[in-house]
């Protein structure tokens, strides 16, 4: 058994060990999602960071305008 990157249209490739036809087996991708939200890791952190930045800008704008 060996691993190799092959063209997506190829269904069989020559075995690197014996030269016979080897069937292509597609591996499952590894995807890690957050347990509670189901979103990608860091998505909640990014949302919180962007929200905090917007709130900071609004406070600064309000302070400059005298509100």
Secondary structure in CASP SS format (residue, H / E / C, confidence):
PFRMAT SS
TARGET T0000
AUTHOR 0000-0000-0000
METHOD secondary structure of the structure
MODEL  1
X C 1.00
X C 1.00
X C 1.00
X C 1.00
X C 1.00
X C 1.00
X C 1.00
X C 1.00
X C 1.00
X C 1.00
X C 1.00
X E 1.00
X E 1.00
X E 1.00
X C 1.00
X C 1.00
X C 1.00
X C 1.00
X C 1.00
X C 1.00
X E 1.00
X E 1.00
X E 1.00
X C 1.00
X C 1.00
X C 1.00
X C 1.00
X C 1.00
X C 1.00
X C 1.00
X C 1.00
X C 1.00
X E 1.00
X C 1.00
X C 1.00
X C 1.00
X C 1.00
X C 1.00
X C 1.00
X E 1.00
X C 1.00
X C 1.00
X H 1.00
X H 1.00
X H 1.00
X H 1.00
X H 1.00
X H 1.00
X H 1.00
X H 1.00
X H 1.00
X H 1.00
X H 1.00
X H 1.00
X H 1.00
X H 1.00
X H 1.00
X H 1.00
X H 1.00
X H 1.00
X H 1.00
X H 1.00
X H 1.00
X H 1.00
X H 1.00
X C 1.00
X C 1.00
END
